[in-house]
Amino acid sequence: MAERVAKLQRFAYYVAWGRREIKIKEGESVDYALVVFNSVTVSNRAKKLCKKHIDYAAVIQLPVEFGIRGCSYGLRIKKSDYNTVLEIAREYELLIRDAFIEKNIDGQKVYEKI
């Protein structure tokens, strides 16, 4: 994942997910949100449900710095899609445990609790 972030800073490339493709332009900064669910199973279900509504979603292992015990996986999405994921989670009764915004500042990932 860190390798992908490095490429984002240097080159224009395509992120393919499902049938959709998103073009990320050179120098463009994309902030992400990490949505933490109660289990990896729920995270995968949320990803599957979101596939029709948003361009990018990935189940990732959360950084150790979060200090979250138990499930250490969450759904990584674009920050702009956060409200859509909240609506889907409410509709399908998926309990969101926590949420963070991921920013890339001077080449380092910084997380803010939402």
Helices and strands as residue ranges (DSSP letters): H 2-10, E 13-17, E 20-24, E 32-37, H 40-50, E 57-61, G 64-66, E 73-78, G 79-81, H 82-91, E 96-105, E 108-113
